[in-house]
């Protein structure tokens, strides 16, 4: 009998959890729309609730204020970027140069596709840069990228490899940001990505 009660409780809880997850997803999607449409300065929980078609109380049930929503969006963005970087640079089936090309193409296109959201989140970034989630993301990247650099430049010294790690991050993020803000075509994005990747590859191969 106790087992039956637990099963019934579990089956009742599952739809509730699914509805909660969907509500959170709707709130986050509405938040992105508000950010892209109106920018960070006009971003409010009221506008988010109106866009999501839910009550303000429903928003506050999961996010106590707009900063909590922005923080969640920033974490999700870090997670997406981290998974892309990890998956591509860890693919031992590809040569280092091919991995860099794949990484630059994926990252640059993502930067262009999400430029309005990224620019809006950048306005709130200073308060999140030293958050626990940010430190976790940096630690993960600090494991994946050095392994890739060691594979791409096996004869480099430890100091050279540390510099190469910094160079990869700066080259990828800075160039990607600049390209995304020119409203480029997909063909232009790919040309910039391939050129950036090849420049870095040549540097690593000479080390």
Residue pairs with C-beta under 8 A, 6 or more apart in sequence:
20 62
23 54
23 58
23 62
24 62
26 52
26 53
26 54
27 48
27 52
27 54
27 58
27 59
27 62
27 63
27 69
28 69
28 72
28 73
28 76
29 52
30 48
30 49
30 51
30 52
30 53
31 43
31 48
31 51
31 69
31 70
31 73
32 73
32 117
33 51
34 42
34 43
34 44
34 47
34 48
34 51
35 43
35 73
35 116
35 117
35 120
35 121
36 116
36 117
36 120
38 47
39 120
40 70
40 120
40 121
40 123
40 124
41 123
43 66
43 70
43 120
44 66
45 56
45 59
45 60
45 63
45 65
45 66
45 69
46 56
48 59
48 66
48 69
49 55
49 56
49 58
49 59
52 58
52 59
59 69
63 69
63 72
67 124
67 127
70 121
70 124
70 128
71 128
71 131
71 133
73 117
73 121
74 121
74 124
74 125
74 128
74 133
75 133
77 114
77 117
77 118
77 121
78 133
78 134
78 137
79 137
80 110
81 107
81 110
82 137
82 140
82 141
84 103
84 106
84 107
84 110
85 103
85 107
85 141
85 144
85 145
86 140
86 144
88 99
88 102
88 103
88 106
89 99
89 103
89 144
89 145
89 147
89 148
90 144
90 147
90 148
91 99
91 102
92 151
94 102
96 148
96 151
96 152
96 201
96 204
97 197
97 198
97 201
97 205
99 148
100 152
100 197
100 198
100 200
100 201
101 193
101 194
101 197
101 198
103 172
103 197
104 172
104 176
104 193
104 194
104 196
104 197
105 189
105 190
105 193
105 194
105 197
107 172
107 176
107 193
108 175
108 176
108 179
108 180
108 189
108 190
108 192
108 193
108 196
109 186
109 189
109 193
111 118
111 176
111 177
111 179
111 180
112 179
112 180
112 184
112 189
115 180
115 181
118 177
118 180
128 134
141 169
142 165
145 165
145 168
145 169
146 161
146 162
146 165
149 156
149 161
149 164
149 165
149 168
149 204
150 161
152 201
152 204
152 205
153 160
153 161
153 164
153 204
153 205
153 207
155 207
156 164
156 204
156 207
160 207
164 203
164 204
164 207
167 200
167 203
168 200
171 196
171 199
171 200
172 196
175 192
175 196
179 188
179 189
179 192
179 193
182 188
184 192
